[in-house]
């Protein structure tokens, strides 16, 4: 059975609504990412990130063994309010 004009119109409208939801989700995610980037990083967290990067480089080059870095925050990587 061939699609009729109302079928095509309904399918087009459905596709547009689905695309709109996808675009809105992406815009939401981008806005959240920009907000998070505006939060200043504490010196303690900055130092932890730098040391973690250096350790990762040493492990990747084979100059160090992979030992889990100590996490400065109790929230498993997410900065807490007391990191100043």
C-alpha positions in Angstrom: 0.0 0.0 0.0 1.5 3.4 -1.0 1.7 6.2 1.5 -0.9 8.8 1.2 -0.5 12.5 1.6 -1.8 12.6 5.2 0.6 9.7 6.0 3.6 11.7 4.6 2.5 14.9 6.5 2.1 13.0 9.8 5.5 11.3 9.4 7.1 14.6 8.5 5.7 16.3 11.6 6.8 13.4 13.8 10.3 13.6 12.4 10.4 17.3 13.0 9.3 16.9 16.6 11.9 14.2 17.2 14.6 16.4 15.6 13.5 19.4 17.8 13.9 17.2 20.9 17.4 16.2 19.8 18.4 19.8 19.1 16.9 20.9 22.5 18.9 18.2 24.3 22.1 19.2 22.7 21.5 22.9 23.5 20.7 22.0 27.1 23.9 20.0 27.4 26.0 22.8 25.8 24.5 25.4 28.1 25.3 23.2 31.2 28.8 22.7 29.9 29.4 26.5 29.5 28.0 27.1 33.0 30.3 24.5 34.5 33.3 26.0 32.7 32.7 29.3 34.4 33.0 27.9 37.9 36.6 28.7 39.0 38.8 25.7 39.9 40.4 25.7 43.3 44.2 25.7 43.5 44.1 22.3 45.3 42.0 20.8 42.5 44.2 22.3 39.8 47.3 20.8 41.4 45.6 17.4 41.6 44.6 17.6 38.0 48.2 18.5 36.9 49.7 15.7 39.1 47.2 13.2 37.7 48.1 14.2 34.1 51.8 13.9 34.9 51.3 10.4 36.5 49.2 9.4 33.4 52.0 10.4 31.1 54.6 8.5 33.2 52.4 5.3 33.1 51.8 5.7 29.4 55.5 6.0 28.8 56.2 2.9 31.0 58.3 4.9 33.5 55.8 4.3 36.4 53.3 1.7 37.5 49.6 2.5 37.4 48.7 3.4 41.0 45.3 5.0 41.6 45.8 8.7 42.5 44.4 9.8 45.7 41.1 11.6 45.2 41.0 15.0 46.8 37.2 15.1 47.1 34.8 12.6 48.8 32.6 12.8 45.8 34.8 10.6 43.6 36.2 13.3 41.2 33.6 15.9 41.5 34.8 19.0 43.4 33.2 19.6 46.8 32.4 23.0 48.3 35.3 22.9 50.8 38.1 22.8 48.1 39.5 26.3 48.4 
